[in-house]
Amino acid sequence: MIRFLLSSLMLVAACSNQPVAPGDEAAAPVSVPYEAQYHDAARALTALETLSSDDYEGRRTGEPGNLKAQAWIVDRLQQLLVFPYYSSGFQAPFAAGKFDKPDMEVRGTNIIAEIEGANGRRSPVIVMSAHYDHLGVFEGEVYNGADDNASGVAAMLEAIAWFQENPPENTIIFAFFDAEEQGFAGSAFFVRAMPESLRERMALNLNLDMVARADKGELYAVGGYHNPELIPLIDSVAEDAPITLNRGHDSPEWGNQDWTLQSDHAPFLRAGFPIIYLGVEDHPDYHRSSDTFEEVDPDTFARITDTIIMMAEAADDWVAEQPKE
């Protein structure tokens, strides 16, 4: 549940007008910077900047920059005092495919953490996901992937911090997937290898992919078309969100802009699980070396990250309210 008044978000997000001096009736309104309500905006921005820096060489699966990103994410999870989902630790290796190396199998690694719900291992499960890999280095240019998808990783780390302080009613598994850019190999492996004890408790996948560059001030929630029961949940968050939250990009009339099967939520949907995917529309830097930290507006990213945590909280409430079989 939301633990303080959401209406305060809209007050902060609004623009305020300076007092009009005599003879100066046309004074322009002054924009008030957005103050994050659910997360540490400076910390989130630092995480985004770090993962999308040249030091991580575009985070291509199987490459040194990807391994460095893995180590950085695991270190952050340890700092947040969150537990790994697997008894063997946070990292879950898998065969990702041959890519452009026909003589060798590239290994990917998912990173999986967990916060247990009120009923422990009997609680329904929400899988919150974001992929951390990107395209790597091509012809000497680093494809940093700031929006795609260092942004989702940074936002999900903030969601973990929130739920560590505000324990969820349901169990939340936080999945940092690898090899999304290679046909969702990491999420497909996770769903395929899901033990029956987890499969029986799976209630929802909330996937984050490209959540920083809302150039038109709009964030989209995908999933209502395929799971109409989720529409009231999405709309309730949209009413108080500090950024415009639209439903769409999930039905045939969207053509090639139907995102239903275009990120890590796809294997969950194919397996019959409800999904909500949060993402922004494509921008000129999508899958280009120009998708860099410098193109991210901090105010917009803070608004989106708060909206993501609001959605996660609302999803936790929604799942808890569902009839138990």
N, C-alpha and C positions, 0 to 999 in steps of 0.2 A: 504494500500500500504506500501511497505518497505520504510522507511523514511531516510535510508542512504545506502551507497554502500555495498551490500552483499559480494562483492569480498574481502573486508577487513577481513571477517571471515576466508577465506581460507588462507590468509596471516598469520593470527595469529595461525591458526591450524597447519600450516606446520612446518616441522623440519628445523632448520638452522644449517649450518656447521660452526664450528670454523675455523678461518684462519689456513691454513696448514703451520706449521713451517718447515724450511729446515731440511731435514732428517726425517721428521715425516709425510710423505705423507699419512700414514694409520690412521691418527687421526680419532676417531669415532665421528659421528654427535651428537650434543647435542639437546635434545628435549626441545622445548620452551613450557612452561606451557600455557594452553589455558586461554584466558581472555574473560569472558562472554561479549557479545555485547548487549544483549536484557534484561538482568535480573541481579539481585544482587545474585551472586553465593553463597556468604557466608550466606545470609539470607535463600536461598533455602535449602542449606545443613543443616542449623540449624533446619528448619521446618521438614525436613526428619528425622533428628536425634531425635527430640522431639517426633513426632508421633510414631516412631518405638521403643521408649524406654520402659523398663519394667513397667514404671508408667502407661502406657495405656493398659496393660494386654492383648495385642493382639487385642483390639478393636472389640470383638465379639458383634454382634447385640444384643441389649437388656441387655448387661452386663455393670457393672460400668465403665470399661475402654472405652467402646464405648461412653457412656454418657460424659465422660471426654473429649474424642476426639471431640465430637460435640461442647462442650463449647469452646474448644480451637479454632476450625475452625471459629465459630461465632465471637469470639473475634478478630481473625485476619481480618475477613471481615469488622468488625467495624473499626479497625485501618486503613484499606485501603479505608474507606469512600465510600464503594460500597453499593448500595441499595438492599434490599431484593426483590425478585420477587413477593412474595405474600404480600398483605396488612397486614396480621397477623404476618409477620416477616420471618426470614430466614428458620425456621424449619417447615417441613411438615411431620407430623407423618402418618404412614400407618400400616396396619396389615401385618406383614412379614411372618407369618406361625407359626407352632407349633414346628419346629425343633425337638429336642430330648426331648421336654417337652409336652407330649400328653394332659396334663390337663390344659394347658394355651396357650393363643395366644401371641406370642412374637411381640412386637411393634418395628418397625424400624422408622427411621427419616431421610428423605432427607433434605439437606441444599441447598437452591436455592438462588442465587444472580443474578443481572441483570445490564448490562450497555446498555442503550438505544442507538439505532442507530440515524442517522441524521434525519430520518423522524419519530422518536418517535414510537408510537404504530402501525404505518403503515409500519414500516421497516420489511423486511424479517428477519428471526431469525435463528441464529446458536446456537445450544446447545452444549456447551463444557462440557465434563463430566469426572469424575474420582471417583471411589468408595473409601470410607475411612474405611470401615469395614475390618476385617480379621478373623482369626480362633480362637483367644482367647487363653486360657490356657488349655493344655491337659496333663494329668498325670504329673502335676507339672512343665511342661515346657511352657514358654511363646512363642507363635508364633507371633513374632513382626511384620512380614510383612513389612520389610523396602522397598523392591522392590515392593511387592504386598500388598498394593498399596500406602504406605506413599509417594512413589516417585511421583505418579500421582497427589496426593493432593498438594504436595510442588510445582510441576511444574505449576499446574493450578493457584495457588495463585500468582505465578510470572507472569502468563499471565494476571491475573486481574490487577496487578500493572502496567503492560505495557499498557493495554488498558485504564486505568484511566488517564495515561499521553498522550496517543495517541488514541483519541476516534475513535471507529470503525464506518464504514459506515452503517453497519447493527446492529440490536440488538443482543447482545450475552447474553445468559442465561448460567450461570455457575452452574452446578449441581454436588454437592458432594453426590453421591448416597450411601445409606446404603444397607446392605443385598445382595450385589453382590455375596458373597460366598454362599448364600442360593437361588441360581437359579435366580439371577438378579431381586430379588423381588422389590427393590427400583426403578430401571429404568423401570421395567414393570408397576409399579403403576403410575409413572410419565407419561408414554406414554398413558396408559389406561385412566387416569383422565385428560388428556390434553384438555383444553377448545377449542371449535371450532375456536375461535378468534386466538388462537395460532397455532392450527393445520393447518389453512389456510396459515400461514406465515412461517411454518417450511421449512427450506432450506437444513439443513445439521446437522448431529451429528458428532462432533470431539471428540472421546473417548480416554482417556489415561489410560493405565493399564499396570503396570510393565515397567517403563521407566528409570531405573537406571543401571541395570546390563547387559550392552552390552559387554559381555565377549569377543566377537569376533569383537567388534567395529562396530556393525551393528544394526540399528533400522529399523523396518519394518512398512510400511504403508499398511494397509489392506483396501480393498474397491474398488479398481480399476476394479477388475474382475466383480463385480456386478453393478458397475456404471462406465462404460468406459469413460464417459464424465469427470470424475475426474482425469484420467491418466495424461493429460497435466499439471494439477495443481500440482499433486504429483511430477512429473518429474522436474518441474520448481524449486521446493524447493530443490529437491535432487541435482541439479546442484551446488548450493552454500552452502548446509548444511555443518556444521563443523564436521559431523559424516556421515558415509556411510548410506544412506537412500535407502532401497530397497522396491520394491513392491513385494507382495507375501502373502503366507499363507491364501489365500482367494478363492481357486478353488479346485475342486474335487481331482486333482492329488496330493494334499498335504496330503490326507488321514486324520488321526487323528490330524495332525498338521494344518488342515484348521481351522483358528480362527474365521471364519465368525460369528459363533453363540456362541462364548466362552467368551464374556464379555458383558458389559452394552450397547454396540452398537446393540446387537441382537434385543431387542424390537423395536428399531427405524427402523432397516432394515425390520423386519417383518411387520411393519406398512407402509412400502413403502417409507421411507425417505432415501436419500443418506447418506452414512456413510464413515468416515475415522477413522480407529482405528490405533493408534500408540503404539507399544510395542516391547519388546525385546524377543528373543527366550528363551525357558526354560533353566534353569541352575540347577546345583545340589542342590541348596538351595530352589528351588521352593516348596512351601507348607510344608516347614520344619522349625523347630525352629531355624535353622542356617541362615534364611533369616534376617540378622541383619545389622545394620548401618555400622558396621566395614567392611562388604564385599563390600560396595559401593565405587567405585573409584570417587573421587570428580571431576577430570578432565572430565571423561566420562559423569557424570551427568550434568555438566555444558554445555557440547556440546549438549547433548540431549535436555536440557531445552531450549537452544537457538533455536534448530531446531523445537521444538514444537511451540514456539512463531512465528517463521518464517512461519510455516504451518498455524497457526491461522490467521496471517496477510494475507497470500496468499488466504486463504479460504474466508476471508472477501472481498477481491478484487473480487474473482471469483463469489461469490453470488451477489455482487453489479452489475456485468456485465451481469447477466442473464436477458433475456427478461422478462418484466413484463406482466402478463396476464391481 
